[in-house]
Amino acid sequence: MNKIEINIGLNNNPFTAQEIVMPFVSSYTSVKHNVKVGEWEGADEPTVVMEFYTDSSQNDIRVMIQGLVYVLTQDAIAFRFNGDGELVFSSHYTGERYEFDENYFLTIK
C-alpha cells in the first residue's frame, strides 16, 4: 500500500472541508484528516490535511489531483506519495511555479 498525504487550501474553494474529505473516506483505506493553517503566497490559509493508503500508482494519484485542482478552484495542490513531494499546478495559474517545499507541507501529526 502507498501512503498519500495531501494539502488542499480552503480559500477560493467552493467546497467545505467536510465536502472535500467525504469522497476520500468512502474511496480509500484508513483516511485521517484535519484542518490546519497553512500558507500560500505569503498569506495564511486554512488547509485540509489528509493521509490515506491506496494501491494506486503515483501517476494515478497525480492525475486525480490534477482533476481536483480544477474542481476545487486551486492554484496548486501539494501531495506526497510515500514521502516524495510534488506540487500540481492548474494550467491557468500564471504566478511563480514553486518547487515542493517540505517546510510548508502540513501533516496529520
TISE-572145 format. One record per atom (N, C-alpha, C, O, CB): residue number from 1; residue in one letter; x, y, z. Coordinates in steps of 0.1 Angstrom, whole numbers. Glycine has a CB too. Example, Ala and Ser with C-alpha at 12.3 -4.5 7.8 and 13.67 -1.06 7.14 Angstrom:
pos=1&code=a&u=132&v=-57&w=78
pos=1&code=a&u=123&v=-45&w=78
pos=1&code=a&u=132&v=-33&w=78
pos=1&code=a&u=142&v=-33&w=85
pos=1&code=a&u=113&v=-45&w=90
pos=2&code=s&u=128&v=-22&w=71
pos=2&code=s&u=137&v=-11&w=71
pos=2&code=s&u=129&v=0&w=79
pos=2&code=s&u=134&v=11&w=80
pos=2&code=s&u=141&v=-6&w=57
//
This chain:
pos=1&code=m&u=8&v=-12&w=0
pos=1&code=m&u=0&v=0&w=0
pos=1&code=m&u=9&v=13&w=0
pos=1&code=m&u=19&v=13&w=7
pos=1&code=m&u=-10&v=0&w=12
pos=2&code=n&u=4&v=22&w=-7
pos=2&code=n&u=12&v=35&w=-8
pos=2&code=n&u=5&v=46&w=1
pos=2&code=n&u=-7&v=47&w=1
pos=2&code=n&u=12&v=40&w=-23
pos=3&code=k&u=14&v=53&w=8
pos=3&code=k&u=9&v=63&w=17
pos=3&code=k&u=8&v=76&w=9
pos=3&code=k&u=18&v=81&w=3
pos=3&code=k&u=18&v=65&w=29
pos=4&code=i&u=-4&v=82&w=9
pos=4&code=i&u=-6&v=95&w=3
pos=4&code=i&u=-10&v=106&w=13
pos=4&code=i&u=-18&v=103&w=22
pos=4&code=i&u=-18&v=94&w=-8
pos=5&code=e&u=-3&v=117&w=12
pos=5&code=e&u=-6&v=129&w=20
pos=5&code=e&u=-9&v=140&w=11
pos=5&code=e&u=-2&v=143&w=1
pos=5&code=e&u=6&v=132&w=30
pos=6&code=i&u=-20&v=148&w=14
pos=6&code=i&u=-25&v=159&w=5
pos=6&code=i&u=-28&v=171&w=14
pos=6&code=i&u=-33&v=170&w=25
pos=6&code=i&u=-37&v=155&w=-3
pos=7&code=n&u=-24&v=183&w=9
pos=7&code=n&u=-28&v=196&w=14
pos=7&code=n&u=-37&v=203&w=4
pos=7&code=n&u=-33&v=205&w=-7
pos=7&code=n&u=-15&v=204&w=18
pos=8&code=i&u=-49&v=206&w=8
pos=8&code=i&u=-58&v=213&w=-1
pos=8&code=i&u=-63&v=226&w=6
pos=8&code=i&u=-69&v=226&w=17
pos=8&code=i&u=-71&v=204&w=-4
pos=9&code=g&u=-60&v=238&w=1
pos=9&code=g&u=-64&v=250&w=6
pos=9&code=g&u=-79&v=253&w=6
pos=9&code=g&u=-86&v=248&w=-4
pos=9&code=g&u=-57&v=262&w=-1
pos=10&code=l&u=-84&v=260&w=15
pos=10&code=l&u=-98&v=263&w=16
pos=10&code=l&u=-102&v=277&w=11
pos=10&code=l&u=-114&v=279&w=8
pos=10&code=l&u=-104&v=261&w=30
pos=11&code=n&u=-92&v=286&w=10
pos=11&code=n&u=-95&v=299&w=4
pos=11&code=n&u=-98&v=297&w=-10
pos=11&code=n&u=-92&v=289&w=-17
pos=11&code=n&u=-83&v=309&w=6
pos=12&code=n&u=-108&v=304&w=-16
pos=12&code=n&u=-111&v=303&w=-30
pos=12&code=n&u=-116&v=290&w=-34
pos=12&code=n&u=-115&v=286&w=-46
pos=12&code=n&u=-98&v=307&w=-38
pos=13&code=n&u=-121&v=282&w=-25
pos=13&code=n&u=-125&v=268&w=-27
pos=13&code=n&u=-141&v=268&w=-26
pos=13&code=n&u=-146&v=273&w=-15
pos=13&code=n&u=-118&v=258&w=-17
pos=14&code=p&u=-148&v=263&w=-35
pos=14&code=p&u=-163&v=263&w=-34
pos=14&code=p&u=-168&v=252&w=-25
pos=14&code=p&u=-180&v=252&w=-22
pos=14&code=p&u=-169&v=261&w=-48
pos=15&code=f&u=-159&v=244&w=-19
pos=15&code=f&u=-164&v=233&w=-11
pos=15&code=f&u=-159&v=234&w=4
pos=15&code=f&u=-148&v=241&w=6
pos=15&code=f&u=-159&v=219&w=-16
pos=16&code=t&u=-166&v=229&w=13
pos=16&code=t&u=-162&v=229&w=27
pos=16&code=t&u=-152&v=217&w=29
pos=16&code=t&u=-150&v=209&w=21
pos=16&code=t&u=-174&v=227&w=37
pos=17&code=a&u=-145&v=218&w=41
pos=17&code=a&u=-136&v=207&w=44
pos=17&code=a&u=-143&v=194&w=44
pos=17&code=a&u=-138&v=184&w=38
pos=17&code=a&u=-129&v=210&w=58
pos=18&code=q&u=-155&v=193&w=50
pos=18&code=q&u=-162&v=181&w=51
pos=18&code=q&u=-166&v=175&w=37
pos=18&code=q&u=-165&v=163&w=34
pos=18&code=q&u=-175&v=183&w=59
pos=19&code=e&u=-170&v=184&w=28
pos=19&code=e&u=-174&v=180&w=14
pos=19&code=e&u=-161&v=175&w=7
pos=19&code=e&u=-163&v=166&w=-2
pos=19&code=e&u=-180&v=192&w=7
pos=20&code=i&u=-150&v=180&w=10
pos=20&code=i&u=-137&v=176&w=3
pos=20&code=i&u=-133&v=162&w=8
pos=20&code=i&u=-129&v=153&w=0
pos=20&code=i&u=-126&v=186&w=5
pos=21&code=v&u=-134&v=160&w=21
pos=21&code=v&u=-130&v=148&w=27
pos=21&code=v&u=-139&v=136&w=25
pos=21&code=v&u=-134&v=125&w=23
pos=21&code=v&u=-129&v=150&w=42
pos=22&code=m&u=-152&v=138&w=24
pos=22&code=m&u=-161&v=126&w=23
pos=22&code=m&u=-158&v=117&w=12
pos=22&code=m&u=-159&v=104&w=14
pos=22&code=m&u=-175&v=131&w=22
pos=23&code=p&u=-156&v=121&w=-1
pos=23&code=p&u=-153&v=111&w=-11
pos=23&code=p&u=-140&v=103&w=-9
pos=23&code=p&u=-139&v=92&w=-13
pos=23&code=p&u=-151&v=119&w=-25
pos=24&code=f&u=-130&v=109&w=-2
pos=24&code=f&u=-118&v=102&w=2
pos=24&code=f&u=-121&v=91&w=12
pos=24&code=f&u=-116&v=80&w=11
pos=24&code=f&u=-107&v=111&w=7
pos=25&code=v&u=-129&v=94&w=22
pos=25&code=v&u=-133&v=85&w=32
pos=25&code=v&u=-140&v=73&w=26
pos=25&code=v&u=-138&v=61&w=31
pos=25&code=v&u=-142&v=91&w=43
pos=26&code=s&u=-148&v=75&w=16
pos=26&code=s&u=-156&v=64&w=11
pos=26&code=s&u=-148&v=56&w=0
pos=26&code=s&u=-152&v=45&w=-4
pos=26&code=s&u=-169&v=69&w=5
pos=27&code=s&u=-136&v=62&w=-4
pos=27&code=s&u=-129&v=55&w=-15
pos=27&code=s&u=-115&v=49&w=-11
pos=27&code=s&u=-110&v=41&w=-18
pos=27&code=s&u=-127&v=65&w=-26
pos=28&code=y&u=-110&v=54&w=0
pos=28&code=y&u=-96&v=50&w=3
pos=28&code=y&u=-96&v=44&w=17
pos=28&code=y&u=-105&v=45&w=25
pos=28&code=y&u=-87&v=61&w=2
pos=29&code=t&u=-84&v=37&w=20
pos=29&code=t&u=-82&v=30&w=33
pos=29&code=t&u=-76&v=39&w=43
pos=29&code=t&u=-67&v=47&w=40
pos=29&code=t&u=-74&v=18&w=31
pos=30&code=s&u=-81&v=38&w=56
pos=30&code=s&u=-75&v=45&w=67
pos=30&code=s&u=-73&v=60&w=65
pos=30&code=s&u=-62&v=65&w=67
pos=30&code=s&u=-62&v=39&w=71
pos=31&code=v&u=-84&v=67&w=61
pos=31&code=v&u=-82&v=81&w=59
pos=31&code=v&u=-82&v=89&w=72
pos=31&code=v&u=-91&v=87&w=80
pos=31&code=v&u=-94&v=86&w=50
pos=32&code=k&u=-72&v=97&w=74
pos=32&code=k&u=-71&v=106&w=85
pos=32&code=k&u=-72&v=120&w=79
pos=32&code=k&u=-66&v=122&w=69
pos=32&code=k&u=-58&v=104&w=94
pos=33&code=h&u=-78&v=129&w=86
pos=33&code=h&u=-79&v=143&w=81
pos=33&code=h&u=-81&v=153&w=92
pos=33&code=h&u=-85&v=150&w=104
pos=33&code=h&u=-91&v=144&w=72
pos=34&code=n&u=-77&v=165&w=89
pos=34&code=n&u=-78&v=176&w=99
pos=34&code=n&u=-77&v=189&w=91
pos=34&code=n&u=-74&v=189&w=79
pos=34&code=n&u=-66&v=175&w=109
pos=35&code=v&u=-81&v=200&w=97
pos=35&code=v&u=-79&v=213&w=91
pos=35&code=v&u=-68&v=221&w=99
pos=35&code=v&u=-70&v=222&w=111
pos=35&code=v&u=-92&v=221&w=90
pos=36&code=k&u=-58&v=225&w=92
pos=36&code=k&u=-47&v=233&w=99
pos=36&code=k&u=-45&v=246&w=91
pos=36&code=k&u=-51&v=248&w=80
pos=36&code=k&u=-34&v=225&w=99
pos=37&code=v&u=-37&v=255&w=97
pos=37&code=v&u=-34&v=267&w=90
pos=37&code=v&u=-21&v=266&w=82
pos=37&code=v&u=-11&v=264&w=88
pos=37&code=v&u=-33&v=279&w=100
pos=38&code=g&u=-22&v=267&w=69
pos=38&code=g&u=-11&v=266&w=60
pos=38&code=g&u=-8&v=280&w=55
pos=38&code=g&u=-12&v=290&w=60
pos=38&code=g&u=-13&v=256&w=49
pos=39&code=e&u=1&v=280&w=44
pos=39&code=e&u=5&v=293&w=38
pos=39&code=e&u=5&v=291&w=23
pos=39&code=e&u=10&v=281&w=18
pos=39&code=e&u=18&v=298&w=44
pos=40&code=w&u=0&v=301&w=16
pos=40&code=w&u=1&v=302&w=2
pos=40&code=w&u=4&v=316&w=-2
pos=40&code=w&u=-3&v=325&w=1
pos=40&code=w&u=-12&v=297&w=-5
pos=41&code=e&u=15&v=318&w=-9
pos=41&code=e&u=20&v=331&w=-14
pos=41&code=e&u=20&v=341&w=-3
pos=41&code=e&u=16&v=353&w=-5
pos=41&code=e&u=11&v=336&w=-25
pos=42&code=g&u=25&v=337&w=9
pos=42&code=g&u=28&v=346&w=20
pos=42&code=g&u=16&v=349&w=29
pos=42&code=g&u=17&v=356&w=39
pos=42&code=g&u=33&v=358&w=15
pos=43&code=a&u=4&v=343&w=26
pos=43&code=a&u=-8&v=345&w=34
pos=43&code=a&u=-12&v=332&w=41
pos=43&code=a&u=-11&v=321&w=35
pos=43&code=a&u=-19&v=351&w=25
pos=44&code=d&u=-18&v=333&w=53
pos=44&code=d&u=-23&v=322&w=60
pos=44&code=d&u=-35&v=317&w=52
pos=44&code=d&u=-43&v=324&w=46
pos=44&code=d&u=-27&v=325&w=74
pos=45&code=e&u=-37&v=303&w=52
pos=45&code=e&u=-48&v=297&w=45
pos=45&code=e&u=-52&v=285&w=53
pos=45&code=e&u=-44&v=276&w=55
pos=45&code=e&u=-45&v=294&w=30
pos=46&code=p&u=-65&v=284&w=57
pos=46&code=p&u=-70&v=271&w=63
pos=46&code=p&u=-68&v=260&w=52
pos=46&code=p&u=-71&v=262&w=40
pos=46&code=p&u=-85&v=272&w=67
pos=47&code=t&u=-63&v=249&w=57
pos=47&code=t&u=-59&v=238&w=47
pos=47&code=t&u=-64&v=225&w=52
pos=47&code=t&u=-62&v=221&w=64
pos=47&code=t&u=-44&v=238&w=45
pos=48&code=v&u=-71&v=217&w=43
pos=48&code=v&u=-74&v=203&w=46
pos=48&code=v&u=-62&v=195&w=45
pos=48&code=v&u=-55&v=195&w=35
pos=48&code=v&u=-86&v=198&w=37
pos=49&code=v&u=-58&v=188&w=55
pos=49&code=v&u=-47&v=179&w=55
pos=49&code=v&u=-52&v=165&w=56
pos=49&code=v&u=-60&v=161&w=65
pos=49&code=v&u=-37&v=182&w=68
pos=50&code=m&u=-49&v=156&w=46
pos=50&code=m&u=-53&v=143&w=46
pos=50&code=m&u=-42&v=133&w=44
pos=50&code=m&u=-31&v=136&w=39
pos=50&code=m&u=-63&v=141&w=35
pos=51&code=e&u=-44&v=121&w=50
pos=51&code=e&u=-35&v=110&w=48
pos=51&code=e&u=-43&v=97&w=46
pos=51&code=e&u=-53&v=95&w=53
pos=51&code=e&u=-25&v=108&w=61
pos=52&code=f&u=-39&v=90&w=36
pos=52&code=f&u=-46&v=77&w=33
pos=52&code=f&u=-37&v=67&w=26
pos=52&code=f&u=-26&v=71&w=22
pos=52&code=f&u=-59&v=80&w=25
pos=53&code=y&u=-42&v=55&w=24
pos=53&code=y&u=-34&v=45&w=18
pos=53&code=y&u=-42&v=39&w=6
pos=53&code=y&u=-54&v=38&w=6
pos=53&code=y&u=-31&v=33&w=28
pos=54&code=t&u=-34&v=36&w=-5
pos=54&code=t&u=-40&v=31&w=-17
pos=54&code=t&u=-30&v=22&w=-25
pos=54&code=t&u=-18&v=23&w=-22
pos=54&code=t&u=-45&v=43&w=-26
pos=55&code=d&u=-36&v=14&w=-33
pos=55&code=d&u=-27&v=6&w=-43
pos=55&code=d&u=-25&v=14&w=-56
pos=55&code=d&u=-17&v=10&w=-64
pos=55&code=d&u=-34&v=-7&w=-46
pos=56&code=s&u=-31&v=26&w=-57
pos=56&code=s&u=-29&v=34&w=-69
pos=56&code=s&u=-14&v=38&w=-71
pos=56&code=s&u=-7&v=40&w=-61
pos=56&code=s&u=-38&v=46&w=-69
pos=57&code=s&u=-11&v=40&w=-84
pos=57&code=s&u=3&v=44&w=-87
pos=57&code=s&u=5&v=59&w=-84
pos=57&code=s&u=-5&v=66&w=-83
pos=57&code=s&u=7&v=41&w=-102
pos=58&code=q&u=17&v=64&w=-84
pos=58&code=q&u=20&v=78&w=-83
pos=58&code=q&u=13&v=86&w=-94
pos=58&code=q&u=8&v=97&w=-92
pos=58&code=q&u=35&v=81&w=-82
pos=59&code=n&u=14&v=81&w=-106
pos=59&code=n&u=8&v=88&w=-117
pos=59&code=n&u=-7&v=88&w=-116
pos=59&code=n&u=-13&v=99&w=-119
pos=59&code=n&u=12&v=81&w=-130
pos=60&code=d&u=-13&v=78&w=-112
pos=60&code=d&u=-28&v=78&w=-110
pos=60&code=d&u=-32&v=88&w=-100
pos=60&code=d&u=-42&v=95&w=-101
pos=60&code=d&u=-33&v=64&w=-105
pos=61&code=i&u=-24&v=89&w=-89
pos=61&code=i&u=-27&v=100&w=-78
pos=61&code=i&u=-25&v=113&w=-84
pos=61&code=i&u=-33&v=122&w=-81
pos=61&code=i&u=-18&v=97&w=-66
pos=62&code=r&u=-14&v=115&w=-92
pos=62&code=r&u=-12&v=128&w=-98
pos=62&code=r&u=-23&v=133&w=-107
pos=62&code=r&u=-28&v=144&w=-107
pos=62&code=r&u=2&v=128&w=-106
pos=63&code=v&u=-28&v=123&w=-115
pos=63&code=v&u=-40&v=126&w=-124
pos=63&code=v&u=-52&v=130&w=-116
pos=63&code=v&u=-59&v=139&w=-120
pos=63&code=v&u=-42&v=114&w=-133
pos=64&code=m&u=-55&v=123&w=-105
pos=64&code=m&u=-66&v=126&w=-97
pos=64&code=m&u=-65&v=140&w=-91
pos=64&code=m&u=-74&v=147&w=-90
pos=64&code=m&u=-67&v=115&w=-85
pos=65&code=i&u=-53&v=143&w=-87
pos=65&code=i&u=-50&v=156&w=-81
pos=65&code=i&u=-52&v=167&w=-91
pos=65&code=i&u=-56&v=178&w=-88
pos=65&code=i&u=-37&v=157&w=-74
pos=66&code=q&u=-47&v=165&w=-104
pos=66&code=q&u=-49&v=174&w=-114
pos=66&code=q&u=-64&v=177&w=-116
pos=66&code=q&u=-68&v=189&w=-119
pos=66&code=q&u=-43&v=169&w=-127
pos=67&code=g&u=-73&v=167&w=-115
pos=67&code=g&u=-87&v=170&w=-116
pos=67&code=g&u=-92&v=178&w=-104
pos=67&code=g&u=-100&v=187&w=-106
pos=67&code=g&u=-94&v=156&w=-116
pos=68&code=l&u=-87&v=175&w=-92
pos=68&code=l&u=-91&v=182&w=-80
pos=68&code=l&u=-87&v=197&w=-81
pos=68&code=l&u=-94&v=206&w=-76
pos=68&code=l&u=-85&v=176&w=-68
pos=69&code=v&u=-75&v=200&w=-87
pos=69&code=v&u=-71&v=214&w=-88
pos=69&code=v&u=-82&v=222&w=-95
pos=69&code=v&u=-85&v=233&w=-91
pos=69&code=v&u=-58&v=215&w=-97
pos=70&code=y&u=-88&v=217&w=-106
pos=70&code=y&u=-98&v=224&w=-113
pos=70&code=y&u=-112&v=224&w=-105
pos=70&code=y&u=-118&v=235&w=-104
pos=70&code=y&u=-101&v=217&w=-127
pos=71&code=v&u=-116&v=213&w=-100
pos=71&code=v&u=-129&v=212&w=-93
pos=71&code=v&u=-129&v=221&w=-81
pos=71&code=v&u=-139&v=227&w=-78
pos=71&code=v&u=-132&v=197&w=-90
pos=72&code=l&u=-118&v=221&w=-74
pos=72&code=l&u=-117&v=228&w=-61
pos=72&code=l&u=-111&v=243&w=-63
pos=72&code=l&u=-108&v=250&w=-54
pos=72&code=l&u=-108&v=221&w=-51
pos=73&code=t&u=-110&v=247&w=-76
pos=73&code=t&u=-105&v=260&w=-80
pos=73&code=t&u=-92&v=264&w=-73
pos=73&code=t&u=-92&v=275&w=-67
pos=73&code=t&u=-116&v=270&w=-77
pos=74&code=q&u=-83&v=255&w=-73
pos=74&code=q&u=-70&v=258&w=-66
pos=74&code=q&u=-59&v=262&w=-76
pos=74&code=q&u=-59&v=258&w=-88
pos=74&code=q&u=-65&v=245&w=-59
pos=75&code=d&u=-50&v=270&w=-72
pos=75&code=d&u=-38&v=273&w=-80
pos=75&code=d&u=-29&v=261&w=-81
pos=75&code=d&u=-24&v=258&w=-91
pos=75&code=d&u=-30&v=285&w=-74
pos=76&code=a&u=-28&v=254&w=-70
pos=76&code=a&u=-20&v=242&w=-69
pos=76&code=a&u=-24&v=234&w=-57
pos=76&code=a&u=-30&v=239&w=-47
pos=76&code=a&u=-5&v=246&w=-68
pos=77&code=i&u=-21&v=221&w=-57
pos=77&code=i&u=-23&v=212&w=-46
pos=77&code=i&u=-10&v=204&w=-44
pos=77&code=i&u=-4&v=199&w=-53
pos=77&code=i&u=-35&v=202&w=-48
pos=78&code=a&u=-6&v=204&w=-31
pos=78&code=a&u=7&v=197&w=-27
pos=78&code=a&u=3&v=183&w=-22
pos=78&code=a&u=-7&v=181&w=-16
pos=78&code=a&u=14&v=205&w=-16
pos=79&code=f&u=11&v=173&w=-26
pos=79&code=f&u=9&v=160&w=-21
pos=79&code=f&u=23&v=153&w=-19
pos=79&code=f&u=33&v=156&w=-25
pos=79&code=f&u=0&v=152&w=-30
pos=80&code=r&u=22&v=142&w=-11
pos=80&code=r&u=34&v=133&w=-10
pos=80&code=r&u=29&v=119&w=-13
pos=80&code=r&u=18&v=115&w=-8
pos=80&code=r&u=40&v=134&w=4
pos=81&code=f&u=37&v=112&w=-20
pos=81&code=f&u=35&v=98&w=-24
pos=81&code=f&u=46&v=90&w=-18
pos=81&code=f&u=58&v=91&w=-22
pos=81&code=f&u=34&v=96&w=-40
pos=82&code=n&u=43&v=83&w=-7
pos=82&code=n&u=54&v=75&w=0
pos=82&code=n&u=66&v=84&w=4
pos=82&code=n&u=77&v=80&w=3
pos=82&code=n&u=59&v=63&w=-8
pos=83&code=g&u=62&v=97&w=8
pos=83&code=g&u=72&v=106&w=12
pos=83&code=g&u=78&v=115&w=2
pos=83&code=g&u=85&v=125&w=5
pos=83&code=g&u=83&v=99&w=19
pos=84&code=d&u=76&v=112&w=-11
pos=84&code=d&u=81&v=121&w=-22
pos=84&code=d&u=71&v=132&w=-25
pos=84&code=d&u=60&v=129&w=-29
pos=84&code=d&u=84&v=112&w=-35
pos=85&code=g&u=75&v=144&w=-24
pos=85&code=g&u=66&v=155&w=-25
pos=85&code=g&u=65&v=161&w=-39
pos=85&code=g&u=75&v=161&w=-46
pos=85&code=g&u=69&v=166&w=-16
pos=86&code=e&u=53&v=166&w=-43
pos=86&code=e&u=51&v=173&w=-56
pos=86&code=e&u=40&v=184&w=-54
pos=86&code=e&u=32&v=184&w=-44
pos=86&code=e&u=46&v=163&w=-66
pos=87&code=l&u=41&v=194&w=-62
pos=87&code=l&u=31&v=204&w=-64
pos=87&code=l&u=24&v=202&w=-77
pos=87&code=l&u=31&v=202&w=-87
pos=87&code=l&u=36&v=219&w=-62
pos=88&code=v&u=11&v=201&w=-78
pos=88&code=v&u=4&v=200&w=-91
pos=88&code=v&u=-3&v=213&w=-93
pos=88&code=v&u=-12&v=217&w=-85
pos=88&code=v&u=-6&v=188&w=-91
pos=89&code=f&u=1&v=221&w=-103
pos=89&code=f&u=-5&v=234&w=-106
pos=89&code=f&u=-16&v=233&w=-116
pos=89&code=f&u=-16&v=225&w=-125
pos=89&code=f&u=6&v=243&w=-111
pos=90&code=s&u=-25&v=243&w=-115
pos=90&code=s&u=-35&v=245&w=-125
pos=90&code=s&u=-28&v=250&w=-138
pos=90&code=s&u=-19&v=258&w=-137
pos=90&code=s&u=-46&v=255&w=-121
pos=91&code=s&u=-33&v=246&w=-149
pos=91&code=s&u=-27&v=251&w=-162
pos=91&code=s&u=-30&v=266&w=-164
pos=91&code=s&u=-24&v=273&w=-172
pos=91&code=s&u=-32&v=243&w=-174
pos=92&code=h&u=-40&v=271&w=-156
pos=92&code=h&u=-44&v=285&w=-157
pos=92&code=h&u=-36&v=294&w=-147
pos=92&code=h&u=-38&v=306&w=-147
pos=92&code=h&u=-59&v=286&w=-154
pos=93&code=y&u=-28&v=288&w=-138
pos=93&code=y&u=-21&v=296&w=-129
pos=93&code=y&u=-9&v=303&w=-136
pos=93&code=y&u=-2&v=297&w=-143
pos=93&code=y&u=-15&v=287&w=-117
pos=94&code=t&u=-9&v=316&w=-134
pos=94&code=t&u=1&v=325&w=-140
pos=94&code=t&u=12&v=329&w=-131
pos=94&code=t&u=21&v=336&w=-136
pos=94&code=t&u=-6&v=336&w=-147
pos=95&code=g&u=11&v=326&w=-118
pos=95&code=g&u=22&v=330&w=-109
pos=95&code=g&u=34&v=322&w=-110
pos=95&code=g&u=36&v=313&w=-118
pos=95&code=g&u=16&v=330&w=-95
pos=96&code=e&u=43&v=324&w=-100
pos=96&code=e&u=55&v=316&w=-100
pos=96&code=e&u=52&v=301&w=-96
pos=96&code=e&u=44&v=299&w=-88
pos=96&code=e&u=65&v=322&w=-89
pos=97&code=r&u=58&v=292&w=-103
pos=97&code=r&u=56&v=278&w=-101
pos=97&code=r&u=67&v=273&w=-92
pos=97&code=r&u=78&v=270&w=-96
pos=97&code=r&u=56&v=270&w=-115
pos=98&code=y&u=64&v=273&w=-79
pos=98&code=y&u=73&v=269&w=-69
pos=98&code=y&u=76&v=254&w=-69
pos=98&code=y&u=68&v=246&w=-75
pos=98&code=y&u=67&v=272&w=-55
pos=99&code=e&u=87&v=250&w=-64
pos=99&code=e&u=90&v=236&w=-61
pos=99&code=e&u=84&v=232&w=-48
pos=99&code=e&u=81&v=240&w=-40
pos=99&code=e&u=106&v=234&w=-61
pos=100&code=f&u=81&v=219&w=-47
pos=100&code=f&u=76&v=214&w=-34
pos=100&code=f&u=86&v=217&w=-23
pos=100&code=f&u=98&v=215&w=-25
pos=100&code=f&u=74&v=198&w=-35
pos=101&code=d&u=81&v=222&w=-12
pos=101&code=d&u=89&v=226&w=-1
pos=101&code=d&u=84&v=220&w=12
pos=101&code=d&u=73&v=223&w=17
pos=101&code=d&u=90&v=242&w=1
pos=102&code=e&u=92&v=210&w=17
pos=102&code=e&u=88&v=203&w=29
pos=102&code=e&u=85&v=212&w=41
pos=102&code=e&u=77&v=208&w=50
pos=102&code=e&u=100&v=194&w=33
pos=103&code=n&u=91&v=224&w=42
pos=103&code=n&u=89&v=233&w=52
pos=103&code=n&u=74&v=239&w=53
pos=103&code=n&u=70&v=243&w=63
pos=103&code=n&u=98&v=245&w=52
pos=104&code=y&u=68&v=239&w=41
pos=104&code=y&u=54&v=244&w=41
pos=104&code=y&u=43&v=233&w=41
pos=104&code=y&u=31&v=236&w=42
pos=104&code=y&u=52&v=252&w=28
pos=105&code=f&u=48&v=220&w=39
pos=105&code=f&u=38&v=209&w=38
pos=105&code=f&u=33&v=205&w=52
pos=105&code=f&u=41&v=203&w=62
pos=105&code=f&u=45&v=197&w=31
pos=106&code=l&u=20&v=205&w=54
pos=106&code=l&u=14&v=201&w=67
pos=106&code=l&u=11&v=187&w=67
pos=106&code=l&u=7&v=180&w=57
pos=106&code=l&u=1&v=209&w=69
pos=107&code=t&u=13&v=181&w=79
pos=107&code=t&u=10&v=167&w=81
pos=107&code=t&u=0&v=165&w=92
pos=107&code=t&u=-3&v=174&w=100
pos=107&code=t&u=23&v=159&w=85
pos=108&code=i&u=-6&v=153&w=93
pos=108&code=i&u=-16&v=150&w=103
pos=108&code=i&u=-10&v=151&w=117
pos=108&code=i&u=-17&v=155&w=127
pos=108&code=i&u=-22&v=136&w=101
pos=109&code=k&u=3&v=147&w=119
pos=109&code=k&u=9&v=147&w=132
pos=109&code=k&u=11&v=161&w=138
pos=109&code=k&u=16&v=162&w=149
pos=109&code=k&u=22&v=140&w=131
//
